[in-house]
Amino acid sequence: MVTSVDTEALKVLADPLRMQIVTLLAAESLCVCHLVEETGAKQTNLSNHLRLLRQAGLVETEPCGRFLYYKLRPAALEAVAAHLGTLADTARATAEAARKRPCT
């Protein structure tokens, strides 16, 4: 079954802007001002999305002078990917075995 952490991460990643943020952070650590430039979203909107990504454990921060840089937590993404991979393996095995529950 999906754990609450996996469920939360999947919900957070389902938003298009948050997925765009994650995609940008995969290439490099960025501060909010960079994300504003890249996405065109307002700073307050981005801050709210980044807060949700942090709460889900997908993103962490790193202070740099007066700026706060955001970076991805690869292990958190790997955990979500591993869970989805396991589901795909199970679905493949089910299809190959043509398993289905009989109706009563």
BELRA-V526066 format. One record per backbone hydrogen bond with DSSP energy under -0.5 kcal/mol. CO is the residue of the C=O (numbers start at 1). NH is the residue of the N-H. Records with the same first field share a line. If there is no record, write none. Layout:
BEGIN
CO: NH, NH
END
This chain:
BEGIN
3: 7
4: 8
5: 9
6: 10
7: 11
8: 12
9: 13
10: 14
11: 14
12: 15
15: 19
16: 20
17: 21
18: 22
19: 23
20: 24
21: 25
22: 26
23: 27
24: 27, 28
25: 72
30: 70
31: 34, 35
32: 36
33: 37
34: 38
35: 39
36: 40
42: 46
43: 47
44: 48
45: 49
46: 50
47: 51
48: 52
49: 53
50: 54
51: 55
52: 56
53: 58, 59
54: 57
58: 73
60: 71
62: 69
64: 67
67: 64, 69
68: 32
69: 62
70: 30
71: 60
72: 74
73: 76, 77
74: 78
75: 79
76: 80
77: 81
78: 82
79: 83
80: 84
81: 85
82: 86
83: 87
84: 88
85: 89
86: 90
87: 91
88: 92
89: 93
90: 94
91: 95
92: 96
93: 97
94: 98, 99
95: 98
END
